[in-house]
């Protein structure tokens, strides 16, 4: 059997290296390993760099909704309380999600960096990958593969009020919020 690769890092080309560096260090609780005029390497774990910023010596434009590009990079937390703690930490620093989605398979907060790229902070709602796959092949997911939006403040309040993780990660909890279609935010359409 051939060896399987392990994810190492993602590189963003940017014309805003300082803003992007500061944003990723804040959102990922990371630090700069190396930086010069063209490159910035950031890590938040035991890898030498997980995010790199490449700054070409020509003007760069911010990504638009019609740019063909990577849409988002996702980071997983072990527990809903960890995700909500990161939400609070970032909120208190003025960084708020562009949209929050109860995908069913995950509970996700999508942030947008200074260049318009999305970063998904999530938890898996199933303990085993095969259970997540079974859910994605089921009727609820087939009926709406994106899922409803939710208010992270309402989720935080409910959790502090004693709501269980199972209650809050079930799409039924998010549906009564009646928020606009989250897909329009992800696609950049009104």
C-alpha positions in Angstrom: 0.0 0.0 0.0 1.5 3.4 -0.9 2.3 5.9 1.8 -0.4 8.6 2.5 0.5 12.3 2.8 -0.1 14.3 5.9 -1.4 17.9 5.6 1.5 20.3 6.2 0.5 23.9 5.5 -1.5 26.4 3.5 0.0 29.4 1.7 -1.9 32.6 0.9 -0.6 35.2 -1.6 -1.4 38.6 -0.2 -0.7 42.3 -0.6 -1.5 42.9 3.1 1.2 40.9 4.8 1.0 42.7 8.2 -2.8 42.6 8.4 -2.9 39.0 7.4 0.0 38.0 9.8 -1.8 39.7 12.7 -5.2 38.2 11.8 -3.9 34.6 11.6 -1.8 34.9 14.7 -4.9 36.2 16.5 -7.4 33.7 15.1 -5.2 30.6 15.4 -3.4 31.7 18.6 -0.2 31.4 16.6 3.1 33.0 16.3 5.6 34.0 13.6 8.4 31.6 13.0 10.1 33.6 10.2 9.3 36.7 8.2 11.0 38.8 5.5 9.8 41.0 2.6 8.4 38.0 0.7 7.5 35.3 3.2 5.9 35.0 6.6 5.6 31.6 8.3 3.1 31.1 11.2 2.6 28.1 13.4 0.3 27.2 16.3 1.4 23.7 17.0 4.4 21.4 16.7 4.8 21.9 12.9 7.4 24.4 11.8 4.8 26.3 9.9 1.1 25.8 9.2 0.2 29.1 7.5 2.5 30.9 5.1 2.0 34.3 3.6 3.6 35.1 0.2 3.9 38.8 -0.7 4.9 39.2 -4.4 6.6 42.5 -5.4 3.5 43.5 -7.5 0.2 44.9 -6.4 -2.4 42.4 -5.1 -6.2 42.7 -5.1 -8.5 41.4 -2.4 -10.3 38.2 -3.4 -13.8 38.8 -4.8 -16.8 36.3 -4.7 -16.2 35.6 -8.4 -12.5 34.7 -8.0 -11.8 31.1 -8.6 -9.7 30.1 -5.6 -9.6 28.0 -2.4 -12.7 28.9 -0.5 -11.7 28.1 3.1 -9.4 26.2 5.4 -10.9 24.4 8.4 -9.6 23.8 11.9 -11.2 21.3 14.3 -11.6 21.6 18.0 -12.1 18.6 20.3 -15.2 19.9 22.1 -18.0 22.4 21.7 -16.8 24.2 24.8 -13.4 24.7 23.2 -15.0 26.1 20.0 -17.2 28.5 22.1 -14.2 29.5 24.2 -12.3 30.4 21.0 -15.4 32.3 19.8 -15.4 34.4 23.0 -11.7 35.0 22.9 -11.9 36.3 19.3 -15.2 38.2 19.8 -13.5 40.1 22.7 -10.7 41.0 20.3 -13.1 42.3 17.7 -13.0 39.3 15.4 -16.5 37.9 14.8 -17.7 35.1 12.4 -19.1 36.1 9.1 -21.6 33.2 9.4 -22.2 30.2 11.7 -23.7 27.0 10.3 -25.2 23.9 11.8 -24.0 21.6 9.0 -25.2 18.5 11.0 -21.9 16.7 10.4 -20.1 19.7 12.0 -20.9 22.8 14.0 -19.0 25.6 12.3 -18.0 29.2 12.7 -16.7 30.9 9.5 -14.4 33.8 9.8 -13.1 36.0 6.9 -9.5 37.1 6.8 -8.4 40.6 5.5 -8.1 39.3 2.0 -11.6 37.7 1.9 -10.6 34.0 2.5 -12.7 32.0 4.9 -11.4 30.1 7.9 -13.7 27.6 9.4 -13.5 26.8 13.1 -15.5 23.6 13.8 -16.2 20.6 15.9 -17.1 17.2 14.4 -20.6 16.2 15.6 -19.9 12.4 15.2 -17.2 10.5 17.1 -16.4 8.2 14.2 -15.8 9.1 10.5 -18.2 6.3 9.4 -21.0 7.8 11.5 -20.4 11.2 9.8 -20.5 9.6 6.4 -23.7 7.7 7.2 -25.3 11.1 8.2 -24.1 12.7 5.0 -25.8 9.8 3.1 -29.0 10.2 5.0 -32.2 12.2 4.4 -31.6 15.3 6.5 -28.3 16.0 4.8 -29.8 15.3 1.3 -32.6 17.8 2.1 -30.1 20.6 2.9 -26.4 19.8 2.6 -25.4 23.2 4.0 -27.7 23.5 7.0 -29.2 26.4 8.9 -27.4 29.3 10.4 -27.2 29.9 14.1 -26.4 32.7 16.5 -23.2 31.9 18.4 -24.2 34.2 21.3 -27.5 32.3 21.7 -25.5 29.0 21.6 -23.1 30.3 24.3 -26.0 31.4 26.4 -27.8 28.1 26.0 -24.6 26.2 26.9 -24.1 28.2 30.0 -27.7 27.6 30.8 -27.2 23.9 30.9 -28.0 22.8 27.3 -26.1 19.7 26.3 -23.7 19.4 23.4 -26.1 16.9 21.8 -28.9 19.4 21.9 -26.8 22.3 20.6 -25.2 20.4 17.7 -28.5 19.0 16.5 -29.8 21.1 13.5 -33.2 21.2 15.2 -31.7 23.6 17.8 -30.7 26.1 15.0 -33.8 26.0 12.9 -36.0 28.2 15.1 -33.6 31.1 14.8 -34.9 31.6 11.3 -31.6 33.3 10.1 -31.0 34.0 6.4 -29.6 31.3 4.2 -25.9 31.0 5.3 -24.9 29.9 1.8 -25.3 33.4 0.5 -22.7 34.6 3.0 -20.3 31.8 2.0 -20.8 32.6 -1.7 -20.7 36.3 -1.3 -24.1 36.8 -2.8 -26.8 39.1 -1.4 
